Amino acid sequence: MLLRIFLFGSAIVGVLVAALVWAVITGQYEAAQPSPSPSVVASGESAASSSPEASTAESASAEASPSAAASAGASGEVAMVNILNSEFGPDLTVEVGTTVTWMNADGYAHTATQGSDGVEAPDALFDLQLAAGASDSYTFTEAGTYQVTCTLHPNMNMTITVQ
């Protein structure tokens, strides 16, 4: 009798573990991240040359007002999109010549691809593959409206307006 109870319990645990593994693999389950929300950080100087004090000030201002940070990118040369919890964050408006860097703060891969609803545009100018913790950039050299999507997670979309 005890053996039957043990085997039945083991079978249930096995099914639950298999379901969890499947959900993680297919992207339906996402582990909670310690950061509060996605943000856009814009700066006139390169992110690599920022001092810790400047980085703290930038992140504090971006957290206080994401829309202000998004519009601040219009006058700078670098704008950063922090991907978190399978979200790009707010739409972005930048000047021609601005380099946008996407930073994947999630624990799983994403893409930053020109297109919408998970489908790459036929004439896409960029298709950035972003492993967990990775970043990549694209410089916008022409004015226009650019739709950005993640081909791995079709619900992830944003618009970048280049003026």
Backbone bond lengths (Angstrom), bond angles and torsions (degrees), N, CA, C in turn:
res aa  C-N    CA-C-N  psi(-1)  N-CA   C-N-CA  omega(-1)  CA-C   N-CA-C  phi
1 M - - - 1.447 - - 1.533 110.71 -
2 L 1.325 117.76 -45.74 1.454 121.81 179.17 1.527 111.23 -62.50
3 L 1.319 117.09 -37.10 1.456 121.74 178.42 1.528 110.63 -63.92
4 R 1.312 118.21 -40.02 1.470 122.06 179.12 1.539 110.61 -64.40
5 I 1.311 116.74 -42.84 1.468 120.68 178.46 1.524 109.84 -62.46
6 F 1.326 116.67 -44.31 1.463 121.01 178.88 1.524 110.90 -61.87
7 L 1.312 118.71 -45.99 1.459 122.50 -179.60 1.529 111.25 -64.51
8 F 1.319 117.18 -41.16 1.455 120.98 179.10 1.533 110.32 -64.13
9 G 1.327 116.98 -44.92 1.466 121.59 178.22 1.519 111.40 -62.81
10 S 1.319 117.47 -40.76 1.462 121.41 178.31 1.520 111.16 -64.11
11 A 1.317 117.02 -38.88 1.469 120.77 178.74 1.526 111.07 -64.16
12 I 1.327 116.97 -42.31 1.463 120.46 179.52 1.533 110.40 -64.60
13 V 1.317 117.29 -44.50 1.460 121.27 178.70 1.530 109.74 -62.08
14 G 1.306 117.34 -41.33 1.462 121.13 178.47 1.516 112.41 -60.92
15 V 1.327 117.05 -42.39 1.458 121.22 178.81 1.535 110.03 -65.43
16 L 1.330 117.90 -42.63 1.461 121.00 178.92 1.530 111.87 -63.72
17 V 1.306 117.56 -42.10 1.459 121.43 178.34 1.529 110.04 -64.70
18 A 1.324 116.90 -43.93 1.467 120.27 178.51 1.531 110.86 -61.18
19 A 1.328 117.74 -41.08 1.469 121.14 178.95 1.525 110.84 -65.08
20 L 1.319 117.93 -40.65 1.456 121.73 178.57 1.527 111.12 -65.19
21 V 1.313 117.15 -44.59 1.468 121.48 178.23 1.526 109.79 -60.26
22 W 1.323 117.12 -44.56 1.467 120.94 179.03 1.535 110.41 -61.56
23 A 1.320 117.91 -42.73 1.460 121.56 -179.82 1.528 111.27 -63.81
24 V 1.317 117.84 -39.79 1.460 121.55 178.85 1.524 109.98 -67.35
25 I 1.311 117.72 -44.69 1.464 121.63 -178.62 1.522 111.17 -62.96
26 T 1.307 118.40 -41.15 1.461 121.58 -177.37 1.519 112.70 -84.84
27 G 1.339 118.58 -0.79 1.454 121.95 177.21 1.517 114.53 80.75
28 Q 1.323 118.16 12.51 1.455 120.74 -179.15 1.526 111.55 -84.40
29 Y 1.320 117.46 -17.54 1.456 121.95 177.97 1.517 107.44 -119.03
30 E 1.315 116.72 128.84 1.445 121.20 179.24 1.523 108.29 -127.43
31 A 1.313 116.18 125.91 1.456 120.80 -179.44 1.521 110.13 -65.06
32 A 1.314 116.86 146.40 1.465 121.76 179.06 1.522 109.33 -64.81
33 Q 1.314 116.23 140.65 1.453 122.51 179.28 1.526 108.76 -105.75
34 P 1.326 118.30 148.51 1.455 120.36 -177.84 1.526 114.05 -71.60
35 S 1.335 119.23 -24.20 1.465 121.06 -178.02 1.516 110.25 -74.99
36 P 1.341 117.65 149.33 1.454 121.00 -172.81 1.514 115.41 -72.55
37 S 1.338 120.14 -39.51 1.451 121.05 -175.62 1.510 110.06 -165.68
38 P 1.352 116.65 162.54 1.460 118.18 176.18 1.515 109.86 -68.90
39 S 1.322 115.51 153.58 1.451 118.28 -179.87 1.514 109.96 -145.99
40 V 1.288 114.18 160.74 1.455 121.18 173.81 1.511 106.15 -116.67
41 V 1.326 116.54 129.67 1.448 121.36 179.26 1.513 107.20 -118.98
42 A 1.290 117.70 128.88 1.460 121.91 178.63 1.511 108.53 -121.86
43 S 1.329 115.63 143.87 1.453 119.98 -177.30 1.510 109.71 -152.76
44 G 1.311 117.00 149.10 1.452 121.41 175.90 1.509 112.01 -81.21
45 E 1.313 118.40 -12.74 1.458 120.67 179.18 1.508 109.70 -113.74
46 S 1.311 115.74 160.81 1.456 119.35 -176.24 1.520 110.39 -69.73
47 A 1.336 116.19 144.89 1.463 121.24 -177.59 1.517 111.09 -63.23
48 A 1.330 118.31 -32.17 1.454 121.11 -177.69 1.521 111.54 -68.93
49 S 1.357 117.80 -28.34 1.450 119.43 -176.67 1.522 113.12 -94.05
50 S 1.316 118.45 1.27 1.459 121.31 -178.93 1.520 110.80 -71.03
51 S 1.319 115.45 140.18 1.453 120.08 175.35 1.519 108.94 -79.44
52 P 1.345 118.54 161.30 1.465 119.86 177.66 1.520 111.63 -57.63
53 E 1.356 117.28 -36.62 1.453 119.78 179.74 1.526 110.42 -64.89
54 A 1.336 117.10 -42.34 1.460 121.22 179.83 1.516 110.07 -66.08
55 S 1.333 116.87 -40.37 1.463 120.12 179.33 1.518 110.88 -62.68
56 T 1.339 116.50 -40.38 1.458 120.48 178.98 1.525 110.02 -64.92
57 A 1.322 117.00 -42.77 1.462 120.35 179.39 1.521 110.82 -65.56
58 E 1.353 117.53 -41.88 1.458 120.68 179.33 1.510 111.11 -62.68
59 S 1.347 116.62 -46.14 1.462 118.50 -177.44 1.518 110.66 -68.23
60 A 1.334 117.97 -33.80 1.458 119.78 178.02 1.521 109.96 -66.00
61 S 1.348 117.73 -42.52 1.464 118.90 -179.74 1.514 110.74 -70.09
62 A 1.336 118.59 -34.47 1.465 120.75 179.13 1.517 110.44 -68.27
63 E 1.342 117.12 -38.00 1.451 119.40 179.28 1.525 110.40 -70.64
64 A 1.328 117.07 -34.45 1.448 119.89 -178.71 1.526 111.38 -70.83
65 S 1.325 117.40 -35.92 1.456 120.15 -175.85 1.523 110.68 -150.61
66 P 1.354 118.86 84.06 1.460 120.75 -179.13 1.518 112.43 -58.13
67 S 1.334 119.27 -36.36 1.456 119.80 -178.88 1.520 110.50 -69.02
68 A 1.313 117.89 -34.13 1.458 120.30 176.89 1.515 109.77 -66.63
69 A 1.324 117.66 -40.07 1.458 120.96 178.25 1.519 110.33 -66.16
70 A 1.335 117.87 -37.70 1.456 121.07 179.92 1.520 110.39 -65.14
71 S 1.324 118.61 -41.98 1.459 120.41 -179.72 1.522 110.72 -75.64
72 A 1.326 117.89 -24.75 1.460 120.10 177.95 1.513 110.64 -65.35
73 G 1.331 117.46 -25.62 1.457 121.21 178.65 1.513 111.63 -63.16
74 A 1.337 117.86 -20.51 1.454 120.84 -178.21 1.520 111.33 -63.70
75 S 1.325 118.92 -29.50 1.451 120.65 -177.65 1.522 112.34 -100.08
76 G 1.324 119.25 -3.71 1.449 121.84 -176.75 1.505 112.85 -104.06
77 E 1.311 115.00 -178.80 1.448 121.28 179.73 1.518 112.21 -105.65
78 V 1.325 117.80 -15.73 1.461 122.00 -177.36 1.523 109.32 -131.83
79 A 1.310 117.10 133.19 1.462 121.81 173.40 1.515 107.40 -130.34
80 M 1.328 117.15 139.29 1.454 120.73 -178.85 1.523 110.02 -116.26
81 V 1.331 114.86 134.75 1.456 121.87 174.87 1.521 106.56 -111.30
82 N 1.324 116.30 119.09 1.462 121.69 -179.41 1.528 108.46 -95.81
83 I 1.332 116.69 110.81 1.466 121.20 179.18 1.523 107.78 -82.85
84 L 1.334 115.80 121.54 1.459 120.74 -177.69 1.520 109.22 -147.66
85 N 1.317 116.44 135.50 1.466 122.26 -179.27 1.527 111.67 55.51
86 S 1.318 115.40 41.35 1.467 123.01 179.47 1.529 112.23 56.07
87 E 1.326 116.29 42.14 1.459 122.44 176.17 1.529 109.50 -137.27
88 F 1.332 115.78 138.79 1.459 120.31 173.88 1.518 111.52 -78.16
89 G 1.296 117.70 -23.18 1.452 120.79 -173.83 1.509 109.94 96.23
90 P 1.347 117.17 -162.76 1.466 120.23 -174.56 1.531 112.07 -70.67
91 D 1.344 115.49 159.12 1.451 120.75 174.03 1.521 108.66 -61.99
92 L 1.323 115.86 163.27 1.460 121.15 -170.96 1.521 109.77 -130.06
93 T 1.327 117.35 141.43 1.465 123.00 172.16 1.519 107.24 -122.95
94 V 1.344 116.41 125.44 1.460 121.74 -176.39 1.527 109.80 -136.94
95 E 1.316 115.78 167.32 1.463 122.70 175.85 1.528 109.23 -86.65
96 V 1.331 116.63 156.41 1.468 121.73 172.71 1.525 108.10 -56.39
97 G 1.306 117.31 137.05 1.460 122.48 -179.81 1.518 114.06 94.71
98 T 1.327 117.49 -4.58 1.469 121.31 179.47 1.524 109.88 -75.59
99 T 1.311 116.22 136.85 1.453 122.13 173.94 1.526 107.74 -95.59
100 V 1.323 116.02 124.09 1.469 121.37 177.24 1.522 107.18 -102.51
101 T 1.321 115.78 127.92 1.468 121.80 177.77 1.519 108.35 -111.92
102 W 1.330 115.79 127.29 1.460 121.83 175.90 1.520 107.24 -99.78
103 M 1.341 116.91 124.81 1.463 123.38 178.03 1.522 108.15 -111.31
104 N 1.334 116.26 120.71 1.460 120.80 -179.69 1.527 109.32 -88.04
105 A 1.332 116.52 102.00 1.461 121.79 179.24 1.525 112.08 -90.76
106 D 1.345 117.25 0.48 1.463 120.81 176.64 1.528 110.28 -81.68
107 G 1.297 116.04 165.37 1.463 121.97 -179.61 1.519 113.15 -90.44
108 Y 1.323 117.66 18.37 1.467 122.37 -178.57 1.529 107.80 -149.29
109 A 1.322 116.25 163.84 1.463 122.31 -173.16 1.526 113.11 -71.00
110 H 1.337 114.34 151.69 1.462 123.83 172.72 1.526 107.55 -140.80
111 T 1.329 116.30 173.18 1.452 121.37 167.00 1.520 107.90 -128.73
112 A 1.309 115.71 157.46 1.470 122.48 168.24 1.520 103.72 -120.69
113 T 1.314 115.52 101.71 1.457 122.16 -170.08 1.513 109.70 -126.90
114 Q 1.327 117.10 138.10 1.458 118.97 174.40 1.518 107.77 -69.07
115 G 1.336 116.02 121.98 1.457 122.56 -177.72 1.517 108.60 156.12
116 S 1.334 115.87 -166.11 1.461 119.08 179.16 1.518 110.29 -149.56
117 D 1.314 115.06 153.33 1.466 123.45 177.47 1.532 113.15 51.40
118 G 1.328 115.59 39.73 1.462 121.06 176.28 1.508 114.80 80.94
119 V 1.335 118.48 4.18 1.465 121.83 -178.02 1.524 109.14 -112.94
120 E 1.323 115.81 124.95 1.461 121.12 178.59 1.525 109.94 -68.07
121 A 1.338 116.61 136.71 1.460 120.96 176.66 1.529 109.13 -64.42
122 P 1.338 118.17 145.68 1.467 120.79 -178.27 1.529 113.12 -57.22
123 D 1.320 117.54 -35.56 1.463 121.88 -179.51 1.530 111.31 -111.22
124 A 1.329 116.26 39.37 1.468 122.01 -174.83 1.525 111.81 -56.73
125 L 1.329 115.35 133.39 1.457 121.05 178.03 1.521 112.20 -85.58
126 F 1.339 116.78 -21.66 1.463 119.58 -179.37 1.524 110.06 -147.42
127 D 1.324 115.21 145.63 1.465 124.22 175.70 1.522 106.07 -148.37
128 L 1.327 115.74 85.98 1.457 121.69 -173.42 1.524 110.08 -91.69
129 Q 1.319 117.02 125.99 1.460 123.32 177.82 1.521 108.07 -92.15
130 L 1.325 116.61 120.95 1.469 121.60 -173.92 1.520 110.75 -119.68
131 A 1.301 116.60 98.59 1.468 120.99 174.61 1.526 108.36 -66.67
132 A 1.313 116.97 166.04 1.469 121.24 178.15 1.526 109.53 -54.32
133 G 1.330 116.49 126.86 1.464 121.50 178.25 1.520 114.96 80.44
134 A 1.328 118.34 -1.72 1.464 121.61 -176.50 1.528 110.93 -92.30
135 S 1.332 114.74 165.38 1.461 120.28 174.74 1.518 108.83 -139.95
136 D 1.334 115.30 158.78 1.456 121.80 175.72 1.518 107.46 -155.83
137 S 1.328 116.63 162.25 1.455 121.16 -172.09 1.516 112.12 -133.14
138 Y 1.325 114.29 159.92 1.460 122.54 172.53 1.525 107.24 -143.90
139 T 1.344 116.03 136.94 1.455 121.33 177.88 1.522 109.16 -100.14
140 F 1.335 115.77 124.47 1.461 122.28 -179.09 1.526 108.79 -87.12
141 T 1.342 116.52 112.41 1.459 121.91 -174.50 1.520 113.37 -102.99
142 E 1.333 117.58 -6.02 1.462 121.23 179.88 1.520 110.00 -132.76
143 A 1.341 115.02 142.58 1.461 119.76 177.06 1.523 109.57 -67.08
144 G 1.312 115.76 150.30 1.460 120.52 178.50 1.514 110.92 154.73
145 T 1.316 114.52 -177.95 1.455 121.55 177.30 1.518 107.79 -111.15
146 Y 1.312 116.80 125.20 1.458 122.76 -175.69 1.526 109.30 -117.76
147 Q 1.326 116.37 122.78 1.456 122.04 174.37 1.526 107.59 -85.94
148 V 1.319 116.82 136.16 1.468 121.97 -179.55 1.524 107.89 -124.10
149 T 1.331 116.27 136.42 1.463 121.12 179.94 1.523 109.70 -138.92
150 C 1.307 115.34 166.76 1.470 122.13 170.61 1.518 106.33 -106.59
151 T 1.320 117.33 119.91 1.462 119.94 -178.18 1.523 112.16 -71.22
152 L 1.325 117.64 -15.09 1.464 121.40 178.39 1.524 112.27 -89.94
153 H 1.332 116.51 -24.00 1.468 122.85 -177.92 1.525 107.93 -135.28
154 P 1.340 118.26 88.79 1.469 122.57 -172.14 1.526 115.21 -58.84
155 N 1.322 118.24 -18.60 1.465 120.46 179.00 1.532 111.95 -78.45
156 M 1.325 117.99 -7.80 1.466 121.95 179.65 1.531 109.13 -90.47
157 N 1.325 116.67 112.30 1.457 122.09 -179.48 1.515 109.83 -143.72
158 M 1.325 116.60 150.05 1.458 122.29 173.56 1.516 108.60 -152.40
159 T 1.324 116.80 165.39 1.467 122.42 177.18 1.519 108.40 -121.97
160 I 1.332 115.77 133.91 1.457 121.36 173.70 1.520 106.69 -115.27
161 T 1.319 115.57 122.08 1.471 121.70 177.36 1.514 107.44 -102.63
162 V 1.328 115.68 123.31 1.471 122.07 -179.37 1.529 107.05 -108.81
163 Q 1.336 116.33 122.18 1.476 121.41 -176.64 1.509 111.55 -110.43
